[in-house]
Amino acid sequence: EASIWSIQYPLQQVDPAWRSIPYGKALDHQRFYVLDDALQVRPTWVAGQLYIGG
């Protein structure tokens, strides 16, 4: 899956209280977009499909 090799989130340790690890940020020369079914950008914190470019 492309998203596995497109993100980074540096960890020093994993807090046992975390339910998940933060998704992270795009690697250099890549961009992430969350789009709806009409390929329109979704607002922050609104569900959609992840598109990766770069």
PDB file with SEQRES, HELIX, SHEET and CRYST1 records, atoms N, CA, C and O in Angstrom:
SEQRES   1 A   54  GLU ALA SER ILE TRP SER ILE GLN TYR PRO LEU GLN GLN          
SEQRES   2 A   54  VAL ASP PRO ALA TRP ARG SER ILE PRO TYR GLY LYS ALA          
SEQRES   3 A   54  LEU ASP HIS GLN ARG PHE TYR VAL LEU ASP ASP ALA LEU          
SEQRES   4 A   54  GLN VAL ARG PRO THR TRP VAL ALA GLY GLN LEU TYR ILE          
SEQRES   5 A   54  GLY GLY                                                      
HELIX    1 AA1 ALA A    2  TRP A    5  5                                   4    
SHEET    1 AA1 2 ARG A  31  LEU A  35  0                                        
SHEET    2 AA1 2 GLN A  49  GLY A  53 -1                                        
CRYST1    1.000    1.000    1.000  90.00  90.00  90.00 P 1           1          
ATOM      1  N   GLU A   1       0.844  -1.182   0.000  1.00  0.00           N  
ATOM      2  CA  GLU A   1       0.000   0.000   0.000  1.00  0.00           C  
ATOM      3  C   GLU A   1       0.883   1.236   0.000  1.00  0.00           C  
ATOM      4  O   GLU A   1       1.849   1.316   0.758  1.00  0.00           O  
ATOM      5  N   ALA A   2       0.557   2.179  -0.832  1.00  0.00           N  
ATOM      6  CA  ALA A   2       1.388   3.380  -0.999  1.00  0.00           C  
ATOM      7  C   ALA A   2       1.531   4.184   0.279  1.00  0.00           C  
ATOM      8  O   ALA A   2       2.594   4.752   0.529  1.00  0.00           O  
ATOM      9  N   SER A   3       0.492   4.245   1.090  1.00  0.00           N  
ATOM     10  CA  SER A   3       0.567   5.098   2.283  1.00  0.00           C  
ATOM     11  C   SER A   3       1.610   4.621   3.283  1.00  0.00           C  
ATOM     12  O   SER A   3       2.112   5.434   4.060  1.00  0.00           O  
ATOM     13  N   ILE A   4       1.952   3.358   3.297  1.00  0.00           N  
ATOM     14  CA  ILE A   4       2.954   2.845   4.235  1.00  0.00           C  
ATOM     15  C   ILE A   4       4.317   3.451   3.945  1.00  0.00           C  
ATOM     16  O   ILE A   4       5.077   3.706   4.879  1.00  0.00           O  
ATOM     17  N   TRP A   5       4.648   3.688   2.699  1.00  0.00           N  
ATOM     18  CA  TRP A   5       5.961   4.196   2.320  1.00  0.00           C  
ATOM     19  C   TRP A   5       5.928   5.685   2.009  1.00  0.00           C  
ATOM     20  O   TRP A   5       6.864   6.190   1.388  1.00  0.00           O  
ATOM     21  N   SER A   6       4.896   6.402   2.411  1.00  0.00           N  
ATOM     22  CA  SER A   6       4.754   7.814   2.083  1.00  0.00           C  
ATOM     23  C   SER A   6       4.677   8.716   3.301  1.00  0.00           C  
ATOM     24  O   SER A   6       4.569   9.934   3.158  1.00  0.00           O  
ATOM     25  N   ILE A   7       4.729   8.148   4.489  1.00  0.00           N  
ATOM     26  CA  ILE A   7       4.558   8.943   5.703  1.00  0.00           C  
ATOM     27  C   ILE A   7       5.705   8.723   6.674  1.00  0.00           C  
ATOM     28  O   ILE A   7       6.454   7.750   6.578  1.00  0.00           O  
ATOM     29  N   GLN A   8       5.819   9.652   7.608  1.00  0.00           N  
ATOM     30  CA  GLN A   8       6.777   9.474   8.688  1.00  0.00           C  
ATOM     31  C   GLN A   8       6.205  10.092   9.952  1.00  0.00           C  
ATOM     32  O   GLN A   8       5.505  11.103   9.901  1.00  0.00           O  
ATOM     33  N   TYR A   9       6.503   9.486  11.068  1.00  0.00           N  
ATOM     34  CA  TYR A   9       6.184  10.038  12.373  1.00  0.00           C  
ATOM     35  C   TYR A   9       7.273   9.566  13.320  1.00  0.00           C  
ATOM     36  O   TYR A   9       7.287   8.402  13.720  1.00  0.00           O  
ATOM     37  N   PRO A  10       8.202  10.474  13.689  1.00  0.00           N  
ATOM     38  CA  PRO A  10       9.301  10.056  14.567  1.00  0.00           C  
ATOM     39  C   PRO A  10       8.800   9.732  15.971  1.00  0.00           C  
ATOM     40  O   PRO A  10       8.033  10.495  16.559  1.00  0.00           O  
ATOM     41  N   LEU A  11       9.238   8.601  16.498  1.00  0.00           N  
ATOM     42  CA  LEU A  11       8.842   8.169  17.843  1.00  0.00           C  
ATOM     43  C   LEU A  11      10.077   7.998  18.715  1.00  0.00           C  
ATOM     44  O   LEU A  11      11.072   7.408  18.292  1.00  0.00           O  
ATOM     45  N   GLN A  12      10.006   8.508  19.912  1.00  0.00           N  
ATOM     46  CA  GLN A  12      11.034   8.234  20.909  1.00  0.00           C  
ATOM     47  C   GLN A  12      10.598   7.055  21.767  1.00  0.00           C  
ATOM     48  O   GLN A  12      11.409   6.222  22.172  1.00  0.00           O  
ATOM     49  N   GLN A  13       9.303   7.005  22.032  1.00  0.00           N  
ATOM     50  CA  GLN A  13       8.714   5.891  22.776  1.00  0.00           C  
ATOM     51  C   GLN A  13       7.221   5.881  22.478  1.00  0.00           C  
ATOM     52  O   GLN A  13       6.672   6.882  22.016  1.00  0.00           O  
ATOM     53  N   VAL A  14       6.575   4.779  22.735  1.00  0.00           N  
ATOM     54  CA  VAL A  14       5.133   4.655  22.530  1.00  0.00           C  
ATOM     55  C   VAL A  14       4.470   4.670  23.895  1.00  0.00           C  
ATOM     56  O   VAL A  14       4.736   3.814  24.739  1.00  0.00           O  
ATOM     57  N   ASP A  15       3.611   5.643  24.100  1.00  0.00           N  
ATOM     58  CA  ASP A  15       2.868   5.760  25.347  1.00  0.00           C  
ATOM     59  C   ASP A  15       1.842   4.632  25.401  1.00  0.00           C  
ATOM     60  O   ASP A  15       1.047   4.508  24.470  1.00  0.00           O  
ATOM     61  N   PRO A  16       1.821   3.807  26.444  1.00  0.00           N  
ATOM     62  CA  PRO A  16       0.865   2.699  26.533  1.00  0.00           C  
ATOM     63  C   PRO A  16      -0.596   3.155  26.490  1.00  0.00           C  
ATOM     64  O   PRO A  16      -1.483   2.359  26.183  1.00  0.00           O  
ATOM     65  N   ALA A  17      -0.848   4.425  26.792  1.00  0.00           N  
ATOM     66  CA  ALA A  17      -2.223   4.938  26.769  1.00  0.00           C  
ATOM     67  C   ALA A  17      -2.697   5.257  25.349  1.00  0.00           C  
ATOM     68  O   ALA A  17      -3.894   5.436  25.122  1.00  0.00           O  
ATOM     69  N   TRP A  18      -1.764   5.329  24.395  1.00  0.00           N  
ATOM     70  CA  TRP A  18      -2.163   5.631  23.020  1.00  0.00           C  
ATOM     71  C   TRP A  18      -3.007   4.501  22.463  1.00  0.00           C  
ATOM     72  O   TRP A  18      -2.677   3.327  22.636  1.00  0.00           O  
ATOM     73  N   ARG A  19      -4.101   4.854  21.793  1.00  0.00           N  
ATOM     74  CA  ARG A  19      -4.929   3.855  21.119  1.00  0.00           C  
ATOM     75  C   ARG A  19      -4.397   3.581  19.719  1.00  0.00           C  
ATOM     76  O   ARG A  19      -4.665   2.528  19.141  1.00  0.00           O  
ATOM     77  N   SER A  20      -3.642   4.532  19.177  1.00  0.00           N  
ATOM     78  CA  SER A  20      -3.009   4.369  17.873  1.00  0.00           C  
ATOM     79  C   SER A  20      -1.819   5.321  17.803  1.00  0.00           C  
ATOM     80  O   SER A  20      -1.665   6.197  18.654  1.00  0.00           O  
ATOM     81  N   ILE A  21      -0.990   5.146  16.794  1.00  0.00           N  
ATOM     82  CA  ILE A  21       0.143   6.040  16.573  1.00  0.00           C  
ATOM     83  C   ILE A  21      -0.301   7.101  15.572  1.00  0.00           C  
ATOM     84  O   ILE A  21      -0.955   6.773  14.582  1.00  0.00           O  
ATOM     85  N   PRO A  22       0.044   8.376  15.811  1.00  0.00           N  
ATOM     86  CA  PRO A  22      -0.350   9.429  14.867  1.00  0.00           C  
ATOM     87  C   PRO A  22       0.082   9.085  13.445  1.00  0.00           C  
ATOM     88  O   PRO A  22       1.114   8.449  13.233  1.00  0.00           O  
ATOM     89  N   TYR A  23      -0.717   9.511  12.485  1.00  0.00           N  
ATOM     90  CA  TYR A  23      -0.474   9.144  11.094  1.00  0.00           C  
ATOM     91  C   TYR A  23       0.830   9.712  10.570  1.00  0.00           C  
ATOM     92  O   TYR A  23       1.525   9.034   9.813  1.00  0.00           O  
ATOM     93  N   GLY A  24       1.182  10.917  10.940  1.00  0.00           N  
ATOM     94  CA  GLY A  24       2.445  11.498  10.505  1.00  0.00           C  
ATOM     95  C   GLY A  24       2.279  12.499   9.382  1.00  0.00           C  
ATOM     96  O   GLY A  24       1.179  12.985   9.115  1.00  0.00           O  
ATOM     97  N   LYS A  25       3.385  12.798   8.731  1.00  0.00           N  
ATOM     98  CA  LYS A  25       3.420  13.788   7.657  1.00  0.00           C  
ATOM     99  C   LYS A  25       3.990  13.152   6.400  1.00  0.00           C  
ATOM    100  O   LYS A  25       4.704  12.150   6.446  1.00  0.00           O  
ATOM    101  N   ALA A  26       3.652  13.767   5.283  1.00  0.00           N  
ATOM    102  CA  ALA A  26       4.153  13.276   3.995  1.00  0.00           C  
ATOM    103  C   ALA A  26       5.669  13.394   3.932  1.00  0.00           C  
ATOM    104  O   ALA A  26       6.248  14.346   4.456  1.00  0.00           O  
ATOM    105  N   LEU A  27       6.306  12.426   3.292  1.00  0.00           N  
ATOM    106  CA  LEU A  27       7.740  12.494   3.048  1.00  0.00           C  
ATOM    107  C   LEU A  27       8.032  13.601   2.033  1.00  0.00           C  
ATOM    108  O   LEU A  27       7.119  14.104   1.377  1.00  0.00           O  
ATOM    109  N   ASP A  28       9.303  13.976   1.908  1.00  0.00           N  
ATOM    110  CA  ASP A  28       9.686  15.005   0.939  1.00  0.00           C  
ATOM    111  C   ASP A  28       9.174  14.660  -0.455  1.00  0.00           C  
ATOM    112  O   ASP A  28       9.185  13.501  -0.870  1.00  0.00           O  
ATOM    113  N   HIS A  29       8.731  15.676  -1.157  1.00  0.00           N  
ATOM    114  CA  HIS A  29       8.275  15.572  -2.547  1.00  0.00           C  
ATOM    115  C   HIS A  29       6.984  14.770  -2.696  1.00  0.00           C  
ATOM    116  O   HIS A  29       6.679  14.291  -3.788  1.00  0.00           O  
ATOM    117  N   GLN A  30       6.230  14.620  -1.620  1.00  0.00           N  
ATOM    118  CA  GLN A  30       4.931  13.953  -1.688  1.00  0.00           C  
ATOM    119  C   GLN A  30       3.888  14.847  -1.033  1.00  0.00           C  
ATOM    120  O   GLN A  30       4.202  15.648  -0.152  1.00  0.00           O  
ATOM    121  N   ARG A  31       2.666  14.703  -1.467  1.00  0.00           N  
ATOM    122  CA  ARG A  31       1.557  15.463  -0.889  1.00  0.00           C  
ATOM    123  C   ARG A  31       0.399  14.517  -0.636  1.00  0.00           C  
ATOM    124  O   ARG A  31       0.178  13.563  -1.382  1.00  0.00           O  
ATOM    125  N   PHE A  32      -0.332  14.799   0.425  1.00  0.00           N  
ATOM    126  CA  PHE A  32      -1.528  14.024   0.769  1.00  0.00           C  
ATOM    127  C   PHE A  32      -2.751  14.904   0.590  1.00  0.00           C  
ATOM    128  O   PHE A  32      -2.731  16.093   0.909  1.00  0.00           O  
ATOM    129  N   TYR A  33      -3.804  14.310   0.081  1.00  0.00           N  
ATOM    130  CA  TYR A  33      -5.087  14.990  -0.053  1.00  0.00           C  
ATOM    131  C   TYR A  33      -6.162  14.038   0.441  1.00  0.00           C  
ATOM    132  O   TYR A  33      -6.105  12.839   0.166  1.00  0.00           O  
ATOM    133  N   VAL A  34      -7.134  14.559   1.162  1.00  0.00           N  
ATOM    134  CA  VAL A  34      -8.321  13.787   1.524  1.00  0.00           C  
ATOM    135  C   VAL A  34      -9.453  14.361   0.684  1.00  0.00           C  
ATOM    136  O   VAL A  34      -9.822  15.527   0.822  1.00  0.00           O  
ATOM    137  N   LEU A  35      -9.999  13.512  -0.192  1.00  0.00           N  
ATOM    138  CA  LEU A  35     -10.994  13.945  -1.168  1.00  0.00           C  
ATOM    139  C   LEU A  35     -12.298  13.192  -0.984  1.00  0.00           C  
ATOM    140  O   LEU A  35     -12.329  12.102  -0.413  1.00  0.00           O  
ATOM    141  N   ASP A  36     -13.390  13.798  -1.484  1.00  0.00           N  
ATOM    142  CA  ASP A  36     -14.687  13.124  -1.469  1.00  0.00           C  
ATOM    143  C   ASP A  36     -14.879  12.364  -2.783  1.00  0.00           C  
ATOM    144  O   ASP A  36     -13.956  12.270  -3.592  1.00  0.00           O  
ATOM    145  N   ASP A  37     -16.074  11.827  -2.989  1.00  0.00           N  
ATOM    146  CA  ASP A  37     -16.340  11.029  -4.194  1.00  0.00           C  
ATOM    147  C   ASP A  37     -16.265  11.845  -5.482  1.00  0.00           C  
ATOM    148  O   ASP A  37     -16.061  11.288  -6.560  1.00  0.00           O  
ATOM    149  N   ALA A  38     -16.430  13.177  -5.370  1.00  0.00           N  
ATOM    150  CA  ALA A  38     -16.338  14.057  -6.537  1.00  0.00           C  
ATOM    151  C   ALA A  38     -14.929  14.636  -6.682  1.00  0.00           C  
ATOM    152  O   ALA A  38     -14.711  15.580  -7.442  1.00  0.00           O  
ATOM    153  N   LEU A  39     -13.977  14.060  -5.946  1.00  0.00           N  
ATOM    154  CA  LEU A  39     -12.575  14.481  -5.952  1.00  0.00           C  
ATOM    155  C   LEU A  39     -12.386  15.917  -5.471  1.00  0.00           C  
ATOM    156  O   LEU A  39     -11.463  16.610  -5.898  1.00  0.00           O  
ATOM    157  N   GLN A  40     -13.272  16.354  -4.576  1.00  0.00           N  
ATOM    158  CA  GLN A  40     -13.151  17.667  -3.950  1.00  0.00           C  
ATOM    159  C   GLN A  40     -12.471  17.506  -2.596  1.00  0.00           C  
ATOM    160  O   GLN A  40     -12.698  16.521  -1.893  1.00  0.00           O  
ATOM    161  N   VAL A  41     -11.637  18.479  -2.235  1.00  0.00           N  
ATOM    162  CA  VAL A  41     -10.915  18.429  -0.961  1.00  0.00           C  
ATOM    163  C   VAL A  41     -11.900  18.490   0.197  1.00  0.00           C  
ATOM    164  O   VAL A  41     -12.817  19.311   0.213  1.00  0.00           O  
ATOM    165  N   ARG A  42     -11.691  17.598   1.173  1.00  0.00           N  
ATOM    166  CA  ARG A  42     -12.525  17.556   2.374  1.00  0.00           C  
ATOM    167  C   ARG A  42     -11.952  18.503   3.421  1.00  0.00           C  
ATOM    168  O   ARG A  42     -10.736  18.688   3.472  1.00  0.00           O  
ATOM    169  N   PRO A  43     -12.800  19.111   4.265  1.00  0.00           N  
ATOM    170  CA  PRO A  43     -12.295  19.948   5.354  1.00  0.00           C  
ATOM    171  C   PRO A  43     -11.506  19.105   6.361  1.00  0.00           C  
ATOM    172  O   PRO A  43     -11.654  17.884   6.419  1.00  0.00           O  
ATOM    173  N   THR A  44     -10.679  19.771   7.140  1.00  0.00           N  
ATOM    174  CA  THR A  44      -9.915  19.097   8.183  1.00  0.00           C  
ATOM    175  C   THR A  44     -10.852  18.337   9.105  1.00  0.00           C  
ATOM    176  O   THR A  44     -11.898  18.856   9.495  1.00  0.00           O  
ATOM    177  N   TRP A  45     -10.489  17.122   9.454  1.00  0.00           N  
ATOM    178  CA  TRP A  45     -11.214  16.215  10.357  1.00  0.00           C  
ATOM    179  C   TRP A  45     -12.509  15.664   9.758  1.00  0.00           C  
ATOM    180  O   TRP A  45     -13.333  15.113  10.486  1.00  0.00           O  
ATOM    181  N   VAL A  46     -12.702  15.804   8.442  1.00  0.00           N  
ATOM    182  CA  VAL A  46     -13.867  15.217   7.781  1.00  0.00           C  
ATOM    183  C   VAL A  46     -13.379  14.012   6.977  1.00  0.00           C  
ATOM    184  O   VAL A  46     -12.386  14.102   6.254  1.00  0.00           O  
ATOM    185  N   ALA A  47     -14.071  12.902   7.104  1.00  0.00           N  
ATOM    186  CA  ALA A  47     -13.660  11.663   6.435  1.00  0.00           C  
ATOM    187  C   ALA A  47     -13.704  11.797   4.917  1.00  0.00           C  
ATOM    188  O   ALA A  47     -14.491  12.571   4.372  1.00  0.00           O  
ATOM    189  N   GLY A  48     -12.856  11.040   4.250  1.00  0.00           N  
ATOM    190  CA  GLY A  48     -12.801  10.976   2.800  1.00  0.00           C  
ATOM    191  C   GLY A  48     -11.785   9.920   2.406  1.00  0.00           C  
ATOM    192  O   GLY A  48     -11.372   9.106   3.231  1.00  0.00           O  
ATOM    193  N   GLN A  49     -11.385   9.935   1.149  1.00  0.00           N  
ATOM    194  CA  GLN A  49     -10.396   8.989   0.645  1.00  0.00           C  
ATOM    195  C   GLN A  49      -9.031   9.672   0.568  1.00  0.00           C  
ATOM    196  O   GLN A  49      -8.938  10.838   0.183  1.00  0.00           O  
ATOM    197  N   LEU A  50      -7.968   8.943   0.936  1.00  0.00           N  
ATOM    198  CA  LEU A  50      -6.617   9.486   0.895  1.00  0.00           C  
ATOM    199  C   LEU A  50      -6.054   9.352  -0.516  1.00  0.00           C  
ATOM    200  O   LEU A  50      -6.036   8.261  -1.086  1.00  0.00           O  
ATOM    201  N   TYR A  51      -5.597  10.467  -1.069  1.00  0.00           N  
ATOM    202  CA  TYR A  51      -4.913  10.493  -2.359  1.00  0.00           C  
ATOM    203  C   TYR A  51      -3.493  10.978  -2.114  1.00  0.00           C  
ATOM    204  O   TYR A  51      -3.277  11.950  -1.390  1.00  0.00           O  
ATOM    205  N   ILE A  52      -2.530  10.301  -2.717  1.00  0.00           N  
ATOM    206  CA  ILE A  52      -1.121  10.622  -2.526  1.00  0.00           C  
ATOM    207  C   ILE A  52      -0.543  11.038  -3.871  1.00  0.00           C  
ATOM    208  O   ILE A  52      -0.709  10.340  -4.872  1.00  0.00           O  
ATOM    209  N   GLY A  53       0.127  12.166  -3.885  1.00  0.00           N  
ATOM    210  CA  GLY A  53       0.758  12.641  -5.111  1.00  0.00           C  
ATOM    211  C   GLY A  53       2.225  12.944  -4.877  1.00  0.00           C  
ATOM    212  O   GLY A  53       2.647  13.238  -3.759  1.00  0.00           O  
ATOM    213  N   GLY A  54       2.986  12.867  -5.945  1.00  0.00           N  
ATOM    214  CA  GLY A  54       4.388  13.251  -5.813  1.00  0.00           C  
ATOM    215  C   GLY A  54       5.316  12.253  -6.435  1.00  0.00           C  
ATOM    216  O   GLY A  54       6.532  12.439  -6.404  1.00  0.00           O  
TER     217      GLY A  54                                                      
END                                                                             
